Amino acid sequence: MKTTPDPAQTGELQGSPRSGLQLQVRKDLVSGAIGAVLSAAYRSLQQDNPERFSTPPERPLLKRLYAQSHDGWRCPLFKVPACPGSSGEPILLLHGLGLSRHSLDFDRERSLARALAAAGFSVYMAENRADRSAIPPASPKSFDFDDIATADLPAAIEAVQQDSGFERIFVLGHGLGGQLLYAYLAHFGDSELAAAVTMNSAVRFRRPTSGRSAISLARALLPAGLRLPTSATATLLSPGASSQGELEGDRARGLLVHGTEDISGGMLRQALLWLESGSLVDRDDRMDYVHALGNIQIPLQLITSRGDSRCPPDYALGIRDTWRGQVTHLNLPGSWAHLDLVMGPRAPTELTPRIATWLDALRRECWSQ
């Protein structure tokens, strides 16, 4: 595993400047036309709604690194530098299922990444092979959750260590990001990490009282190499979307249009297995990731919210059964939905400072093994 530079920063771009400009112009024209159509559809569907159709995410100029996994995938890391004068301990942020880094850095007002950078941390946002920005090897194979946890995440952690100069790092995962972190720790242990934060990351699931055979059949028939067009579907459905929890409708629609990613068939197959088994398990249902965490001793800030229908608190709390390190549980009230933790209006003032304060007490853990 190694870090490779961004071609855009080294000048290794293919094609002439003229052809590249023409391609960008065509993309801008298509994007503008699609935006006009979606906005018109929104106005026709929600004539009495005064909100504008969409607030797009900001796209600040960030340093981009590439982490190369052992099987040839190159996945980007976007760095938000720590504020001047700070010690800059590194923290790696992992986004949720079907989302992109924009859920962690939507705009200056609602950016978890920039808030942590302002608190003195060097922030790295990881994307994985499921994201459109990842560069596949010459002959890519189908992939699932385990591939990301055991190949992409170790490469990202190593890249952060190399770029930051710290031997150990913090990791924060939202939803699927937290689940990937648990799987990584089950396979590789905690020697590379100083502490962890997970936000609404389920490890136990209510097994269905009926329909289990249908789930099993769907899992068996679903091609691992299939790529579900969830991003295009989210874009098409965006005109009818309204507020999600406390997340305003224009931001919710902006995330649907600009911040969603497709879901691979392999990923969905493994998620169906979790529902069938009732636990966060590997692809073969041989390793229960919660049971495999019995030797993990780093501190964990476990964040749940009673208003999250995707991950009620009891789905996430099973991690405490085997985690040997200190677990600090922060349970948010029912007004906090899944996306409110990273993009809601109260997150910058009521949640992110509590995360930063908790991490601040553990900075020294990054300095040495």
C-alpha atoms as a printed R data frame, in Angstrom:
    type eleno elety resid chain resno       x       y       z
1   ATOM     1    CA   MET     A     1   0.000   0.000   0.000
2   ATOM     2    CA   LYS     A     2   1.331   3.405  -0.874
3   ATOM     3    CA   THR     A     3   0.298   6.972  -1.422
4   ATOM     4    CA   THR     A     4   0.461   8.259  -4.977
5   ATOM     5    CA   PRO     A     5   0.175  11.891  -6.035
6   ATOM     6    CA   ASP     A     6  -2.786  13.431  -7.780
7   ATOM     7    CA   PRO     A     7  -2.091  13.610 -11.534
8   ATOM     8    CA   ALA     A     8  -3.696  17.051 -11.582
9   ATOM     9    CA   GLN     A     9  -1.008  18.271  -9.178
10  ATOM    10    CA   THR     A    10   1.921  16.733 -11.061
11  ATOM    11    CA   GLY     A    11   0.902  17.799 -14.542
12  ATOM    12    CA   GLU     A    12   0.387  14.215 -15.754
13  ATOM    13    CA   LEU     A    13  -2.855  14.968 -17.566
14  ATOM    14    CA   GLN     A    14  -3.870  13.138 -20.719
15  ATOM    15    CA   GLY     A    15  -5.019  14.961 -23.854
16  ATOM    16    CA   SER     A    16  -4.496  18.486 -25.064
17  ATOM    17    CA   PRO     A    17  -5.657  21.557 -23.124
18  ATOM    18    CA   ARG     A    18  -8.039  22.321 -25.973
19  ATOM    19    CA   SER     A    19  -9.747  18.907 -25.863
20  ATOM    20    CA   GLY     A    20  -9.932  19.079 -22.079
21  ATOM    21    CA   LEU     A    21 -11.577  22.496 -22.234
22  ATOM    22    CA   GLN     A    22 -14.100  21.297 -24.807
23  ATOM    23    CA   LEU     A    23 -14.970  18.306 -22.636
24  ATOM    24    CA   GLN     A    24 -15.462  20.533 -19.600
25  ATOM    25    CA   VAL     A    25 -17.687  22.894 -21.575
26  ATOM    26    CA   ARG     A    26 -19.863  19.972 -22.689
27  ATOM    27    CA   LYS     A    27 -20.103  18.711 -19.116
28  ATOM    28    CA   ASP     A    28 -21.080  22.166 -17.873
29  ATOM    29    CA   LEU     A    29 -23.769  22.481 -20.553
30  ATOM    30    CA   VAL     A    30 -25.228  19.062 -19.746
31  ATOM    31    CA   SER     A    31 -25.106  19.776 -16.012
32  ATOM    32    CA   GLY     A    32 -26.829  23.122 -16.530
33  ATOM    33    CA   ALA     A    33 -29.571  21.563 -18.655
34  ATOM    34    CA   ILE     A    34 -30.210  18.817 -16.097
35  ATOM    35    CA   GLY     A    35 -30.327  21.394 -13.319
36  ATOM    36    CA   ALA     A    36 -32.891  23.479 -15.214
37  ATOM    37    CA   VAL     A    37 -35.109  20.433 -15.806
38  ATOM    38    CA   LEU     A    38 -34.936  19.342 -12.158
39  ATOM    39    CA   SER     A    39 -35.686  22.855 -10.924
40  ATOM    40    CA   ALA     A    40 -38.724  23.078 -13.212
41  ATOM    41    CA   ALA     A    41 -39.941  19.687 -11.993
42  ATOM    42    CA   TYR     A    42 -39.507  20.800  -8.384
43  ATOM    43    CA   ARG     A    43 -41.579  23.944  -8.954
44  ATOM    44    CA   SER     A    44 -44.371  21.933 -10.534
45  ATOM    45    CA   LEU     A    45 -44.424  19.404  -7.681
46  ATOM    46    CA   GLN     A    46 -44.066  21.833  -4.767
47  ATOM    47    CA   GLN     A    47 -45.696  25.052  -5.920
48  ATOM    48    CA   ASP     A    48 -46.430  26.213  -2.376
49  ATOM    49    CA   ASN     A    49 -42.922  25.549  -1.044
50  ATOM    50    CA   PRO     A    50 -40.894  28.787  -0.838
51  ATOM    51    CA   GLU     A    51 -37.549  26.967  -0.633
52  ATOM    52    CA   ARG     A    52 -35.277  27.068  -3.608
53  ATOM    53    CA   PHE     A    53 -34.781  23.764  -5.379
54  ATOM    54    CA   SER     A    54 -31.222  22.968  -4.395
55  ATOM    55    CA   THR     A    55 -28.261  24.261  -2.442
56  ATOM    56    CA   PRO     A    56 -25.207  22.572  -3.986
57  ATOM    57    CA   PRO     A    57 -22.193  21.675  -1.873
58  ATOM    58    CA   GLU     A    58 -19.239  23.999  -1.908
59  ATOM    59    CA   ARG     A    59 -16.175  22.632  -3.672
60  ATOM    60    CA   PRO     A    60 -13.148  24.174  -1.960
61  ATOM    61    CA   LEU     A    61  -9.719  23.592  -3.446
62  ATOM    62    CA   LEU     A    62  -8.338  20.810  -1.247
63  ATOM    63    CA   LYS     A    63  -5.146  18.815  -1.355
64  ATOM    64    CA   ARG     A    64  -5.892  15.428  -2.885
65  ATOM    65    CA   LEU     A    65  -3.879  12.303  -2.124
66  ATOM    66    CA   TYR     A    66  -4.342   8.826  -3.524
67  ATOM    67    CA   ALA     A    67  -4.068   5.696  -1.386
68  ATOM    68    CA   GLN     A    68  -3.348   2.543  -3.358
69  ATOM    69    CA   SER     A    69  -4.758  -0.725  -2.048
70  ATOM    70    CA   HIS     A    70  -3.005  -4.062  -2.393
71  ATOM    71    CA   ASP     A    71  -5.319  -5.075  -5.260
72  ATOM    72    CA   GLY     A    72  -4.618  -2.001  -7.364
73  ATOM    73    CA   TRP     A    73  -7.437   0.428  -6.574
74  ATOM    74    CA   ARG     A    74  -6.428   4.075  -6.115
75  ATOM    75    CA   CYS     A    75  -8.815   5.907  -3.797
76  ATOM    76    CA   PRO     A    76  -8.643   9.635  -3.086
77  ATOM    77    CA   LEU     A    77  -8.208  11.384   0.220
78  ATOM    78    CA   PHE     A    78  -9.147  15.067   0.522
79  ATOM    79    CA   LYS     A    79  -7.258  17.039   3.154
80  ATOM    80    CA   VAL     A    80  -8.510  20.012   5.143
81  ATOM    81    CA   PRO     A    81  -5.428  21.407   6.945
82  ATOM    82    CA   ALA     A    82  -5.521  22.246  10.625
83  ATOM    83    CA   CYS     A    83  -5.786  25.896  11.613
84  ATOM    84    CA   PRO     A    84  -2.462  27.756  11.824
85  ATOM    85    CA   GLY     A    85  -0.576  27.318  15.073
86  ATOM    86    CA   SER     A    86  -2.225  24.039  16.054
87  ATOM    87    CA   SER     A    87  -0.525  20.691  16.575
88  ATOM    88    CA   GLY     A    88  -2.555  19.131  13.755
89  ATOM    89    CA   GLU     A    89  -3.193  15.591  14.956
90  ATOM    90    CA   PRO     A    90  -4.765  13.668  12.040
91  ATOM    91    CA   ILE     A    91  -8.334  12.426  11.854
92  ATOM    92    CA   LEU     A    92  -9.703  10.302   9.024
93  ATOM    93    CA   LEU     A    93 -13.415  10.767   8.207
94  ATOM    94    CA   LEU     A    94 -15.448   7.956   6.598
95  ATOM    95    CA   HIS     A    95 -18.798   8.727   4.978
96  ATOM    96    CA   GLY     A    96 -22.017   6.704   5.010
97  ATOM    97    CA   LEU     A    97 -23.598   4.263   2.573
98  ATOM    98    CA   GLY     A    98 -24.552   5.715  -0.789
99  ATOM    99    CA   LEU     A    99 -23.059   9.095   0.180
100 ATOM   100    CA   SER     A   100 -19.854  10.918  -0.713
101 ATOM   101    CA   ARG     A   101 -17.435  13.167   1.161
102 ATOM   102    CA   HIS     A   102 -19.873  16.062   0.555
103 ATOM   103    CA   SER     A   103 -21.987  14.781   3.457
104 ATOM   104    CA   LEU     A   104 -18.968  15.553   5.686
105 ATOM   105    CA   ASP     A   105 -18.048  18.847   4.028
106 ATOM   106    CA   PHE     A   106 -21.214  20.268   2.469
107 ATOM   107    CA   ASP     A   107 -20.562  23.958   2.976
108 ATOM   108    CA   ARG     A   108 -18.665  26.192   5.358
109 ATOM   109    CA   GLU     A   109 -21.662  26.483   7.664
110 ATOM   110    CA   ARG     A   110 -22.323  22.717   7.898
111 ATOM   111    CA   SER     A   111 -18.899  21.133   7.444
112 ATOM   112    CA   LEU     A   112 -17.849  18.584  10.032
113 ATOM   113    CA   ALA     A   113 -14.439  18.443   8.347
114 ATOM   114    CA   ARG     A   114 -13.806  22.176   8.513
115 ATOM   115    CA   ALA     A   115 -15.090  22.435  12.087
116 ATOM   116    CA   LEU     A   116 -12.604  19.783  13.220
117 ATOM   117    CA   ALA     A   117  -9.840  21.527  11.270
118 ATOM   118    CA   ALA     A   118 -10.727  24.767  13.064
119 ATOM   119    CA   ALA     A   119 -10.327  22.848  16.339
120 ATOM   120    CA   GLY     A   120  -6.734  22.061  15.394
121 ATOM   121    CA   PHE     A   121  -6.943  18.668  13.690
122 ATOM   122    CA   SER     A   122  -5.626  17.778  10.241
123 ATOM   123    CA   VAL     A   123  -8.700  16.306   8.573
124 ATOM   124    CA   TYR     A   124  -8.675  13.702   5.804
125 ATOM   125    CA   MET     A   125 -11.876  12.630   4.053
126 ATOM   126    CA   ALA     A   126 -11.588   9.179   2.500
127 ATOM   127    CA   GLU     A   127 -13.403   7.909  -0.529
128 ATOM   128    CA   ASN     A   128 -13.330   4.224  -1.400
129 ATOM   129    CA   ARG     A   129 -13.693   2.003  -4.440
130 ATOM   130    CA   ALA     A   130 -17.464   2.412  -4.348
131 ATOM   131    CA   ASP     A   131 -17.092   6.141  -5.111
132 ATOM   132    CA   ARG     A   132 -16.963   7.442  -8.675
133 ATOM   133    CA   SER     A   133 -13.698   9.260  -7.952
134 ATOM   134    CA   ALA     A   134 -11.802   6.012  -7.287
135 ATOM   135    CA   ILE     A   135  -9.491   4.755 -10.025
136 ATOM   136    CA   PRO     A   136  -9.840   0.989 -10.670
137 ATOM   137    CA   PRO     A   137  -7.049  -1.367 -11.736
138 ATOM   138    CA   ALA     A   138  -6.855  -2.601 -15.324
139 ATOM   139    CA   SER     A   139  -9.133  -5.589 -14.651
140 ATOM   140    CA   PRO     A   140 -11.293  -4.734 -11.632
141 ATOM   141    CA   LYS     A   141 -13.263  -7.468  -9.912
142 ATOM   142    CA   SER     A   142 -16.585  -7.167  -8.132
143 ATOM   143    CA   PHE     A   143 -16.303  -6.006  -4.542
144 ATOM   144    CA   ASP     A   144 -18.207  -5.856  -1.275
145 ATOM   145    CA   PHE     A   145 -17.999  -4.396   2.234
146 ATOM   146    CA   ASP     A   146 -15.145  -6.686   3.278
147 ATOM   147    CA   ASP     A   147 -12.976  -5.564   0.353
148 ATOM   148    CA   ILE     A   148 -13.295  -1.922   1.380
149 ATOM   149    CA   ALA     A   149 -12.633  -2.710   5.057
150 ATOM   150    CA   THR     A   150  -9.579  -4.896   4.438
151 ATOM   151    CA   ALA     A   151  -8.013  -3.152   1.413
152 ATOM   152    CA   ASP     A   152  -9.140   0.464   1.016
153 ATOM   153    CA   LEU     A   153  -9.248   1.442   4.684
154 ATOM   154    CA   PRO     A   154  -5.759   0.124   5.571
155 ATOM   155    CA   ALA     A   155  -4.380   1.980   2.538
156 ATOM   156    CA   ALA     A   156  -6.133   5.198   3.613
157 ATOM   157    CA   ILE     A   157  -4.813   4.932   7.176
158 ATOM   158    CA   GLU     A   158  -1.271   4.392   5.918
159 ATOM   159    CA   ALA     A   159  -1.595   7.357   3.560
160 ATOM   160    CA   VAL     A   160  -2.717   9.609   6.412
161 ATOM   161    CA   GLN     A   161   0.199   8.457   8.560
162 ATOM   162    CA   GLN     A   162   2.672   9.180   5.771
163 ATOM   163    CA   ASP     A   163   1.267  12.601   4.947
164 ATOM   164    CA   SER     A   164   0.794  13.775   8.538
165 ATOM   165    CA   GLY     A   165   3.935  12.282  10.063
166 ATOM   166    CA   PHE     A   166   1.989  10.883  13.026
167 ATOM   167    CA   GLU     A   167   2.301   7.230  13.985
168 ATOM   168    CA   ARG     A   168  -1.304   6.877  15.137
169 ATOM   169    CA   ILE     A   169  -4.442   8.618  13.939
170 ATOM   170    CA   PHE     A   170  -8.050   9.251  14.908
171 ATOM   171    CA   VAL     A   171 -10.848   7.785  12.790
172 ATOM   172    CA   LEU     A   172 -14.475   8.948  12.681
173 ATOM   173    CA   GLY     A   173 -17.115   7.007  10.763
174 ATOM   174    CA   HIS     A   174 -20.722   7.961  10.046
175 ATOM   175    CA   GLY     A   175 -23.125   5.080   9.385
176 ATOM   176    CA   LEU     A   176 -21.351   2.677   7.039
177 ATOM   177    CA   GLY     A   177 -18.092   4.478   7.812
178 ATOM   178    CA   GLY     A   178 -18.301   3.320  11.429
179 ATOM   179    CA   GLN     A   179 -19.137  -0.218  10.351
180 ATOM   180    CA   LEU     A   180 -16.072  -0.261   8.096
181 ATOM   181    CA   LEU     A   181 -13.976   0.902  11.038
182 ATOM   182    CA   TYR     A   182 -15.249  -1.960  13.220
183 ATOM   183    CA   ALA     A   183 -14.449  -4.494  10.491
184 ATOM   184    CA   TYR     A   184 -10.962  -3.025  10.014
185 ATOM   185    CA   LEU     A   185 -10.266  -3.297  13.754
186 ATOM   186    CA   ALA     A   186 -11.519  -6.885  13.826
187 ATOM   187    CA   HIS     A   187  -9.032  -7.824  11.099
188 ATOM   188    CA   PHE     A   188  -5.993  -5.688  11.942
189 ATOM   189    CA   GLY     A   189  -6.285  -4.542  15.558
190 ATOM   190    CA   ASP     A   190  -5.870  -1.027  16.948
191 ATOM   191    CA   SER     A   191  -2.108  -0.425  16.803
192 ATOM   192    CA   GLU     A   192  -2.438   2.248  14.075
193 ATOM   193    CA   LEU     A   193  -5.240   4.194  15.789
194 ATOM   194    CA   ALA     A   194  -5.330   6.535  18.777
195 ATOM   195    CA   ALA     A   195  -9.117   6.639  19.270
196 ATOM   196    CA   ALA     A   196 -12.336   6.164  17.311
197 ATOM   197    CA   VAL     A   197 -15.674   7.909  16.924
198 ATOM   198    CA   THR     A   198 -18.700   6.224  15.374
199 ATOM   199    CA   MET     A   199 -21.997   7.927  14.577
200 ATOM   200    CA   ASN     A   200 -25.161   5.835  14.163
201 ATOM   201    CA   SER     A   201 -23.291   2.728  13.009
202 ATOM   202    CA   ALA     A   202 -25.359  -0.433  13.402
203 ATOM   203    CA   VAL     A   203 -23.841  -3.750  14.529
204 ATOM   204    CA   ARG     A   204 -27.022  -5.616  15.468
205 ATOM   205    CA   PHE     A   205 -30.217  -5.836  13.430
206 ATOM   206    CA   ARG     A   206 -33.757  -7.004  14.131
207 ATOM   207    CA   ARG     A   207 -34.125 -10.261  12.264
208 ATOM   208    CA   PRO     A   208 -37.378 -10.232  10.277
209 ATOM   209    CA   THR     A   209 -40.131 -12.450  11.662
210 ATOM   210    CA   SER     A   210 -41.263 -13.119   8.093
211 ATOM   211    CA   GLY     A   211 -39.673 -12.805   4.700
212 ATOM   212    CA   ARG     A   212 -36.293 -14.241   5.661
213 ATOM   213    CA   SER     A   213 -36.488 -16.722   2.801
214 ATOM   214    CA   ALA     A   214 -37.125 -13.844   0.385
215 ATOM   215    CA   ILE     A   215 -34.047 -12.009   1.711
216 ATOM   216    CA   SER     A   216 -31.966 -15.145   1.302
217 ATOM   217    CA   LEU     A   217 -33.227 -15.656  -2.248
218 ATOM   218    CA   ALA     A   218 -32.577 -12.029  -3.179
219 ATOM   219    CA   ARG     A   219 -29.058 -12.282  -1.796
220 ATOM   220    CA   ALA     A   220 -28.395 -15.438  -3.795
221 ATOM   221    CA   LEU     A   221 -29.745 -14.004  -7.045
222 ATOM   222    CA   LEU     A   222 -28.202 -10.542  -6.804
223 ATOM   223    CA   PRO     A   223 -25.113 -10.360  -9.063
224 ATOM   224    CA   ALA     A   224 -22.055  -9.236  -7.119
225 ATOM   225    CA   GLY     A   225 -20.855  -7.210 -10.102
226 ATOM   226    CA   LEU     A   226 -24.086  -5.254 -10.421
227 ATOM   227    CA   ARG     A   227 -23.897  -1.529  -9.751
228 ATOM   228    CA   LEU     A   228 -27.187  -0.095  -8.551
229 ATOM   229    CA   PRO     A   229 -27.817   3.347 -10.126
230 ATOM   230    CA   THR     A   230 -28.668   4.938  -6.798
231 ATOM   231    CA   SER     A   231 -27.000   8.239  -7.677
232 ATOM   232    CA   ALA     A   232 -29.055   8.699 -10.854
233 ATOM   233    CA   THR     A   233 -32.190   7.563  -9.010
234 ATOM   234    CA   ALA     A   234 -31.568  10.049  -6.207
235 ATOM   235    CA   THR     A   235 -31.146  12.830  -8.775
236 ATOM   236    CA   LEU     A   236 -34.396  11.924 -10.530
237 ATOM   237    CA   LEU     A   237 -36.299  11.752  -7.230
238 ATOM   238    CA   SER     A   238 -34.808  14.969  -5.839
239 ATOM   239    CA   PRO     A   239 -37.614  17.327  -7.009
240 ATOM   240    CA   GLY     A   240 -40.059  15.486  -4.749
241 ATOM   241    CA   ALA     A   241 -37.774  15.429  -1.716
242 ATOM   242    CA   SER     A   242 -38.475  17.609   1.302
243 ATOM   243    CA   SER     A   243 -36.741  18.172   4.614
244 ATOM   244    CA   GLN     A   244 -35.054  15.142   6.201
245 ATOM   245    CA   GLY     A   245 -35.317  15.456   9.964
246 ATOM   246    CA   GLU     A   246 -34.020  18.964  10.659
247 ATOM   247    CA   LEU     A   247 -32.029  19.070   7.421
248 ATOM   248    CA   GLU     A   248 -33.630  21.712   5.212
249 ATOM   249    CA   GLY     A   249 -35.167  20.622   1.924
250 ATOM   250    CA   ASP     A   250 -32.820  22.624  -0.311
251 ATOM   251    CA   ARG     A   251 -29.766  21.044   1.320
252 ATOM   252    CA   ALA     A   252 -31.349  17.583   1.262
253 ATOM   253    CA   ARG     A   253 -32.034  17.959  -2.461
254 ATOM   254    CA   GLY     A   254 -28.525  19.329  -3.009
255 ATOM   255    CA   LEU     A   255 -27.077  16.221  -1.361
256 ATOM   256    CA   LEU     A   256 -29.280  13.948  -3.492
257 ATOM   257    CA   VAL     A   257 -28.128  15.614  -6.703
258 ATOM   258    CA   HIS     A   258 -24.460  16.181  -5.884
259 ATOM   259    CA   GLY     A   259 -23.499  13.951  -2.960
260 ATOM   260    CA   THR     A   260 -24.786  10.431  -3.606
261 ATOM   261    CA   GLU     A   261 -22.970   7.399  -4.977
262 ATOM   262    CA   ASP     A   262 -24.023   4.131  -6.587
263 ATOM   263    CA   ILE     A   263 -24.147   0.978  -4.445
264 ATOM   264    CA   SER     A   264 -22.483  -2.190  -5.671
265 ATOM   265    CA   GLY     A   265 -24.314  -5.485  -5.816
266 ATOM   266    CA   GLY     A   266 -21.674  -7.039  -3.584
267 ATOM   267    CA   MET     A   267 -22.239  -4.368  -0.945
268 ATOM   268    CA   LEU     A   268 -25.999  -4.896  -1.037
269 ATOM   269    CA   ARG     A   269 -25.599  -8.672  -0.830
270 ATOM   270    CA   GLN     A   270 -23.563  -8.338   2.341
271 ATOM   271    CA   ALA     A   271 -26.047  -5.859   3.848
272 ATOM   272    CA   LEU     A   272 -28.848  -8.361   3.180
273 ATOM   273    CA   LEU     A   273 -26.781 -10.993   4.977
274 ATOM   274    CA   TRP     A   274 -26.632  -8.706   8.021
275 ATOM   275    CA   LEU     A   275 -30.424  -8.511   8.068
276 ATOM   276    CA   GLU     A   276 -30.692 -12.255   7.669
277 ATOM   277    CA   SER     A   277 -28.193 -13.064  10.419
278 ATOM   278    CA   GLY     A   278 -29.044 -10.153  12.713
279 ATOM   279    CA   SER     A   279 -25.389  -9.143  13.067
280 ATOM   280    CA   LEU     A   280 -22.563  -7.273  11.344
281 ATOM   281    CA   VAL     A   281 -20.740 -10.246   9.828
282 ATOM   282    CA   ASP     A   282 -18.251 -10.939   7.065
283 ATOM   283    CA   ARG     A   283 -19.309 -12.082   3.600
284 ATOM   284    CA   ASP     A   284 -19.197 -15.768   4.592
285 ATOM   285    CA   ASP     A   285 -21.059 -15.319   7.892
286 ATOM   286    CA   ARG     A   286 -18.058 -16.794   9.691
287 ATOM   287    CA   MET     A   287 -16.838 -13.731  11.589
288 ATOM   288    CA   ASP     A   288 -19.128 -11.652  13.773
289 ATOM   289    CA   TYR     A   289 -17.293  -8.348  13.828
290 ATOM   290    CA   VAL     A   290 -18.579  -7.423  17.290
291 ATOM   291    CA   HIS     A   291 -17.315 -10.671  18.814
292 ATOM   292    CA   ALA     A   292 -13.953 -10.159  17.082
293 ATOM   293    CA   LEU     A   293 -13.304  -6.840  18.869
294 ATOM   294    CA   GLY     A   294 -12.434  -8.379  22.230
295 ATOM   295    CA   ASN     A   295  -8.834  -7.128  22.145
296 ATOM   296    CA   ILE     A   296  -9.550  -3.529  21.113
297 ATOM   297    CA   GLN     A   297  -8.440  -1.159  23.852
298 ATOM   298    CA   ILE     A   298  -8.496   2.318  22.289
299 ATOM   299    CA   PRO     A   299 -11.144   4.798  23.510
300 ATOM   300    CA   LEU     A   300 -14.413   4.954  21.576
301 ATOM   301    CA   GLN     A   301 -16.925   7.776  21.424
302 ATOM   302    CA   LEU     A   302 -20.170   6.050  20.510
303 ATOM   303    CA   ILE     A   303 -22.795   8.474  19.186
304 ATOM   304    CA   THR     A   304 -26.412   7.424  18.659
305 ATOM   305    CA   SER     A   305 -29.672   9.268  18.144
306 ATOM   306    CA   ARG     A   306 -33.163   8.215  19.088
307 ATOM   307    CA   GLY     A   307 -34.574   9.878  15.981
308 ATOM   308    CA   ASP     A   308 -32.609   7.752  13.499
309 ATOM   309    CA   SER     A   309 -34.951   5.229  11.898
310 ATOM   310    CA   ARG     A   310 -32.039   3.639   9.988
311 ATOM   311    CA   CYS     A   311 -30.017   2.954  13.114
312 ATOM   312    CA   PRO     A   312 -31.950   3.150  16.392
313 ATOM   313    CA   PRO     A   313 -29.639   3.244  19.427
314 ATOM   314    CA   ASP     A   314 -30.116  -0.456  20.223
315 ATOM   315    CA   TYR     A   315 -28.696  -1.314  16.784
316 ATOM   316    CA   ALA     A   316 -25.421   0.416  17.664
317 ATOM   317    CA   LEU     A   317 -25.011  -0.308  21.375
318 ATOM   318    CA   GLY     A   318 -24.040  -3.963  20.913
319 ATOM   319    CA   ILE     A   319 -20.477  -2.810  20.331
320 ATOM   320    CA   ARG     A   320 -20.154  -2.280  24.103
321 ATOM   321    CA   ASP     A   321 -20.499  -6.037  24.707
322 ATOM   322    CA   THR     A   322 -16.903  -6.770  23.683
323 ATOM   323    CA   TRP     A   323 -15.037  -3.438  23.350
324 ATOM   324    CA   ARG     A   324 -12.349  -3.477  26.070
325 ATOM   325    CA   GLY     A   325 -11.370   0.183  25.816
326 ATOM   326    CA   GLN     A   326 -13.283   3.049  27.391
327 ATOM   327    CA   VAL     A   327 -16.615   3.704  25.666
328 ATOM   328    CA   THR     A   328 -18.183   7.150  26.000
329 ATOM   329    CA   HIS     A   329 -21.813   6.994  24.858
330 ATOM   330    CA   LEU     A   330 -23.544  10.133  23.624
331 ATOM   331    CA   ASN     A   331 -27.245   9.517  22.940
332 ATOM   332    CA   LEU     A   332 -28.973  12.355  21.098
333 ATOM   333    CA   PRO     A   333 -32.720  13.019  21.437
334 ATOM   334    CA   GLY     A   334 -35.417  12.058  18.978
335 ATOM   335    CA   SER     A   335 -35.164  15.271  16.978
336 ATOM   336    CA   TRP     A   336 -31.833  14.117  15.494
337 ATOM   337    CA   ALA     A   337 -32.218  12.038  12.319
338 ATOM   338    CA   HIS     A   338 -29.448  10.147  10.504
339 ATOM   339    CA   LEU     A   339 -28.091  13.027   8.412
340 ATOM   340    CA   ASP     A   340 -28.615  15.631  11.137
341 ATOM   341    CA   LEU     A   341 -25.444  14.400  12.853
342 ATOM   342    CA   VAL     A   342 -23.274  15.593   9.953
343 ATOM   343    CA   MET     A   343 -25.430  18.165   8.131
344 ATOM   344    CA   GLY     A   344 -28.178  19.310  10.488
345 ATOM   345    CA   PRO     A   345 -28.461  22.950  11.602
346 ATOM   346    CA   ARG     A   346 -27.625  22.154  15.242
347 ATOM   347    CA   ALA     A   347 -24.612  19.920  14.552
348 ATOM   348    CA   PRO     A   348 -22.016  22.752  14.348
349 ATOM   349    CA   THR     A   349 -22.962  24.164  17.759
350 ATOM   350    CA   GLU     A   350 -24.325  21.190  19.723
351 ATOM   351    CA   LEU     A   351 -22.556  18.065  18.467
352 ATOM   352    CA   THR     A   352 -19.271  18.800  16.696
353 ATOM   353    CA   PRO     A   353 -17.814  20.764  19.663
354 ATOM   354    CA   ARG     A   354 -18.465  17.742  21.905
355 ATOM   355    CA   ILE     A   355 -16.600  15.504  19.466
356 ATOM   356    CA   ALA     A   356 -13.701  17.970  19.264
357 ATOM   357    CA   THR     A   357 -13.518  18.287  23.067
358 ATOM   358    CA   TRP     A   358 -13.452  14.511  23.494
359 ATOM   359    CA   LEU     A   359 -10.696  14.132  20.894
360 ATOM   360    CA   ASP     A   360  -8.734  17.056  22.346
361 ATOM   361    CA   ALA     A   361  -8.165  15.129  25.577
362 ATOM   362    CA   LEU     A   362  -6.629  12.277  23.570
363 ATOM   363    CA   ARG     A   363  -4.254  14.186  21.282
364 ATOM   364    CA   ARG     A   364  -1.131  12.781  22.944
365 ATOM   365    CA   GLU     A   365  -2.202   9.255  21.917
366 ATOM   366    CA   CYS     A   366  -1.320  10.181  18.320
367 ATOM   367    CA   TRP     A   367   2.281  11.064  19.151
368 ATOM   368    CA   SER     A   368   3.747   7.610  19.668
369 ATOM   369    CA   GLN     A   369   2.931   3.911  19.658
